[in-house]
Amino acid sequence: MSSSPPPSASASSASPSSPSSPTFSSALGSQMSTGASPTGASLGSKEVTANFAVSPIPKNPLGEGRHIKTAAALIIGDEILNGKTHDKNSNFFARYCFEQGIELKRIEVIADDEAEIIEASRRMVQNYDFVITSGGIGPTHDDITYASLAKAFHQPLAHHPECLSRMEEMMRHRPWAATQNEQQREATRRMALFPNAAEVLFIAKDIWVPVVRLEGKLCIFPGIPTLFQKMLTGLTPFLPLPPASQRPLRLQIFTSRAESMIAPYLTSLQARLRPHGIQVGSYPVLGQGVYVSLIGSDRPRVEETAREVEAEVGGRVVSEEEVLKQREQMKGSAK
């Protein structure tokens, strides 16, 4: 398993008070991060602040001079498929890819099933430059992502010493951890049991859990949305991202006209713009009008086209803030 040489980990000491101890199975969020806040582990009225070393930036896993062009997401969890949990991570990943100039080609949601994880992960790694998994890396019986991916890429599992060290450092400051029996401690250690040839990337000073990368492409994330978002953002310096000049511009034009009234124009517009790599979309808002979306890397052409669309559909360019505000208003009126 490749990672940086084991750095030292430090945490300011705090006298444990007597907060109510969380149950073992519900403690995953606090086990993976340093606590209730992003920067510290709460111990009653005191807080422990971690200061772990961040991994050095490795060589480009795709090869010198190459960058990520395509991506896919594999969301793992029975709780997503049975409706118990609402998946927020795929939406955050989609927005992240768009902002970074990566074309997100596929999102799949699958069960906690070894065969499905193996098949989907192999296929995605073969077809895309950047693949993420979300979910299934906790301490319980249905957390099988690490083990399934180890089988998918023909690697044995091994405890990662530095990850264990960081985990134990944080657990040392949690009063409830001292009450664990041997079976519970072994379950906790499963969260540091990785495919042995994987890269192990510690991406934040205040989180002990790393991003584990396989085949230079597949990055394994927790399913907890706050951790997923923080860790994906923290991974940014470790990724061979497209240059800023290749990142797309999205402009949206709102019109009060019915979608059927502007459909012929949009059809001809898309045919005209397709050779230039500009996408045209239309998104109706019930009883109000239509958003026409233009997306492309040729910024001057996108801006010029937006002015044309304004005139043709009797609309105006609206900001992302205006779009979000209208969405919130619609959510409020739907309640």
C-alpha positions in Angstrom: 0.0 0.0 0.0 1.6 3.3 -1.0 1.4 6.4 1.1 3.7 9.0 2.4 6.2 8.0 5.1 4.3 7.8 8.5 4.0 11.4 9.7 3.6 12.3 13.3 0.1 13.1 14.5 -0.7 15.4 17.3 -3.8 16.4 19.2 -4.2 18.8 22.1 -5.1 17.0 25.2 -8.3 17.5 27.0 -9.6 16.1 30.3 -12.6 13.9 29.4 -15.8 15.1 30.9 -18.8 12.8 30.9 -20.8 13.4 27.7 -23.4 10.7 27.0 -21.6 8.0 25.0 -23.0 7.3 21.5 -23.7 3.8 20.6 -21.0 2.1 18.7 -23.0 1.6 15.5 -24.1 5.3 15.4 -20.6 6.7 16.0 -19.2 6.3 12.4 -19.4 10.1 11.6 -17.5 11.1 14.7 -15.1 8.2 14.2 -14.1 9.3 10.7 -13.9 13.0 11.4 -12.5 14.7 14.4 -15.9 15.3 15.9 -19.1 17.2 15.7 -17.4 20.2 14.2 -15.1 19.9 11.1 -12.1 20.9 13.2 -12.4 19.3 16.5 -13.7 16.4 18.6 -16.1 17.6 21.3 -15.4 16.4 24.8 -18.1 18.0 26.9 -17.2 21.7 27.0 -13.7 21.1 25.7 -12.5 20.3 22.2 -9.7 18.3 20.8 -8.1 19.7 17.6 -6.2 17.4 15.3 -3.2 18.4 13.4 -2.3 15.4 11.2 0.2 15.7 8.4 -1.3 15.9 4.8 0.2 13.5 2.3 2.6 14.8 -0.3 1.2 15.2 -3.9 2.1 12.1 -5.8 3.0 11.8 -9.5 0.2 12.1 -12.0 -1.5 8.6 -11.9 -2.7 9.1 -15.5 0.8 9.9 -16.9 2.7 13.1 -17.3 0.8 15.7 -19.3 -2.5 13.9 -19.1 -5.6 15.2 -17.2 -9.0 13.9 -16.2 -11.6 14.2 -19.0 -14.4 11.9 -17.9 -15.8 10.7 -14.6 -18.3 8.3 -13.1 -19.8 7.8 -9.7 -20.7 4.6 -8.0 -23.1 5.1 -5.0 -23.2 2.1 -2.8 -25.9 1.3 -0.3 -29.1 -0.6 0.3 -30.4 2.4 2.2 -30.3 4.5 -1.0 -32.2 2.0 -3.0 -34.9 1.4 -0.4 -35.5 5.1 0.1 -34.3 5.3 3.7 -31.5 7.7 2.8 -31.5 10.5 0.3 -28.4 10.5 -1.8 -26.8 14.0 -1.8 -23.3 12.9 -2.8 -24.0 12.3 -6.5 -25.4 15.8 -6.9 -22.3 17.3 -5.1 -20.0 15.3 -7.3 -21.9 16.4 -10.4 -21.5 20.0 -9.5 -17.8 19.4 -8.6 -17.1 17.8 -12.0 -18.8 20.6 -13.8 -16.8 23.3 -12.0 -13.6 21.5 -12.7 -14.3 21.0 -16.4 -14.7 17.2 -16.1 -17.5 15.5 -18.1 -19.5 13.3 -15.7 -20.7 10.5 -17.9 -22.4 8.1 -15.5 -23.9 7.8 -12.0 -25.0 4.3 -10.7 -26.6 3.4 -7.5 -26.1 -0.2 -6.4 -26.7 -2.5 -3.4 -24.3 -3.6 -0.8 -23.6 -6.6 -2.9 -20.0 -7.9 -3.6 -20.7 -9.1 -7.2 -22.3 -5.8 -8.2 -19.5 -3.7 -6.7 -16.9 -5.8 -8.5 -18.6 -5.7 -11.9 -19.4 -2.0 -11.8 -16.0 -0.8 -10.4 -14.1 -2.8 -13.1 -16.3 -1.5 -15.9 -16.0 2.1 -14.7 -12.3 2.1 -14.2 -11.9 0.7 -17.7 -14.1 3.4 -19.3 -13.5 6.6 -17.3 -10.6 8.7 -16.1 -11.9 9.4 -12.6 -14.2 7.2 -10.6 -15.6 7.6 -7.1 -17.4 5.3 -4.8 -19.5 6.5 -1.9 -20.6 4.4 1.0 -19.9 1.1 2.7 -16.6 1.8 4.5 -17.8 1.8 8.1 -17.4 -0.8 10.8 -20.6 -2.9 10.4 -21.4 -6.1 8.6 -22.8 -4.4 5.5 -19.8 -2.2 5.0 -18.1 -4.3 2.3 -16.7 -1.7 -0.1 -13.0 -2.1 0.7 -13.2 -5.9 0.6 -15.2 -6.0 -2.6 -12.8 -3.6 -4.4 -9.8 -5.5 -3.2 -11.3 -8.6 -4.9 -12.2 -6.5 -8.0 -8.6 -5.6 -8.5 -7.0 -8.8 -7.2 -5.4 -7.4 -4.0 -5.3 -8.8 -0.5 -6.5 -6.6 2.4 -4.1 -5.2 4.9 -4.3 -2.9 7.8 -2.6 0.5 7.1 -0.3 1.3 10.0 -0.5 5.1 9.6 -4.3 5.1 9.3 -4.5 2.9 12.4 -2.2 5.3 14.3 -4.4 8.3 13.4 -7.6 6.5 14.2 -6.2 5.4 17.6 -5.0 9.0 18.3 -8.5 10.4 17.8 -10.2 7.5 19.6 -7.9 8.1 22.6 -9.8 11.3 23.3 -13.3 9.7 23.2 -14.5 8.5 26.5 -16.9 5.9 25.0 -14.0 4.3 23.1 -12.6 2.9 26.4 -15.8 0.9 26.9 -15.4 -1.1 23.7 -14.9 -4.8 24.0 -12.4 -6.7 21.7 -15.0 -7.5 19.1 -16.0 -3.8 18.8 -12.4 -2.7 18.6 -11.8 -5.1 15.8 -14.8 -3.8 14.0 -13.3 -0.3 14.3 -10.0 -1.5 12.9 -11.9 -2.7 9.8 -12.0 1.0 8.7 -8.3 0.9 8.2 -8.3 -2.4 6.3 -7.5 -1.5 2.6 -6.5 -3.2 -0.6 -2.7 -3.5 0.0 -1.5 -2.0 -3.3 -3.7 1.1 -3.0 -2.6 4.7 -2.7 -3.6 6.1 0.7 -4.0 9.8 0.6 -4.5 11.8 3.8 -6.1 15.0 2.4 -6.9 17.0 5.5 -5.2 17.9 8.9 -8.4 17.3 10.8 -9.6 14.0 9.4 -7.9 10.7 10.1 -9.7 8.7 7.4 -7.9 8.8 4.0 -9.0 8.8 0.4 -8.0 5.3 -0.9 -7.2 5.3 -4.6 -7.0 2.2 -6.8 -5.6 1.8 -10.3 -4.8 5.5 -10.3 -8.5 6.3 -11.0 -10.9 4.9 -8.4 -11.2 6.9 -5.2 -13.1 5.5 -2.2 -15.2 7.9 -0.1 -17.5 7.6 2.9 -21.2 8.0 2.4 -21.8 10.6 5.1 -22.5 13.8 3.0 -20.5 16.3 5.2 -17.4 14.0 5.1 -17.8 13.2 1.4 -18.0 16.9 0.5 -15.0 17.9 2.7 -12.9 15.0 1.5 -13.7 15.4 -2.2 -12.8 19.1 -1.9 -9.6 18.2 -0.1 -8.7 15.8 -2.8 -8.5 18.5 -5.4 -4.8 19.2 -5.3 -4.1 15.4 -5.7 -6.1 15.2 -9.0 -4.7 16.0 -12.5 -7.5 18.4 -13.4 -8.1 20.1 -16.7 -6.6 23.5 -17.2 -8.8 26.4 -16.3 -9.1 27.4 -19.9 -10.9 24.2 -20.7 -13.6 24.6 -18.0 -17.1 25.2 -19.4 -19.2 28.3 -19.1 -22.9 27.8 -18.3 -25.4 30.6 -19.1 -29.1 30.4 -18.5 -31.8 32.5 -20.2 -35.3 32.6 -18.7 -38.4 33.2 -20.8 -42.0 33.2 -19.9 -43.0 31.6 -23.2 -44.2 28.0 -23.3 -41.6 25.4 -24.1 -43.5 24.3 -27.3 -43.3 27.8 -28.6 -39.5 27.9 -28.5 -38.9 24.2 -29.3 -38.4 24.6 -33.1 -35.8 27.4 -32.6 -33.9 25.4 -29.9 -33.8 22.4 -32.2 -32.2 24.3 -35.0 -29.9 26.1 -32.6 -28.5 22.8 -31.2 -27.9 21.5 -34.7 -25.9 24.7 -35.4 -23.9 24.7 -32.2 -23.2 21.0 -31.9 -20.0 21.2 -34.1 -18.7 23.9 -31.7 -19.2 21.7 -28.6 -22.0 23.8 -27.1 -24.9 22.1 -25.4 -28.4 23.5 -25.5 -31.0 22.5 -22.9 -34.5 23.6 -21.9 -36.0 23.2 -18.5 -39.6 24.2 -17.9 -40.9 25.7 -14.7 -44.5 24.7 -14.3 -46.8 27.7 -14.9 -43.9 30.2 -15.1 -41.8 29.6 -18.2 -38.6 28.0 -19.4 -34.9 28.1 -18.6 -32.7 27.7 -21.7 -29.3 26.5 -20.8 -26.1 27.0 -22.8 -22.9 25.1 -21.9 -19.6 25.2 -23.7 -15.8 25.8 -23.3 -15.8 28.5 -26.0 -16.8 31.3 -23.7 -17.0 34.1 -26.3 -19.3 32.0 -28.5 -21.5 31.0 -25.5 -21.9 34.6 -24.5 -22.7 35.7 -28.1 -25.2 32.9 -28.4 -26.9 33.9 -25.1 -27.5 37.4 -26.6 -29.1 35.7 -29.6 -31.3 33.5 -27.5 -32.5 36.4 -25.4 -33.8 38.1 -28.5 -35.3 35.0 -30.1 -37.2 33.8 -27.1 -38.0 37.1 -25.5 -36.0 36.3 -22.4 -33.0 37.5 -20.3 -29.8 35.9 -18.9 -30.3 35.1 -15.2 -27.6 34.5 -12.6 -27.0 31.2 -10.8 -28.2 33.0 -7.7 -31.5 33.8 -9.3 -32.0 30.3 -10.4 -31.3 28.9 -6.9 -33.6 31.5 -5.4 -36.5 30.4 -7.6 -35.9 26.8 -6.8 -36.1 27.6 -3.1 -39.3 29.5 -3.6 -40.8 26.6 -5.5 -39.8 24.2 -2.7 -41.5 26.5 -0.2 -44.7 26.7 -2.2 -44.8 22.9 -2.6 -44.9 22.4 1.2 
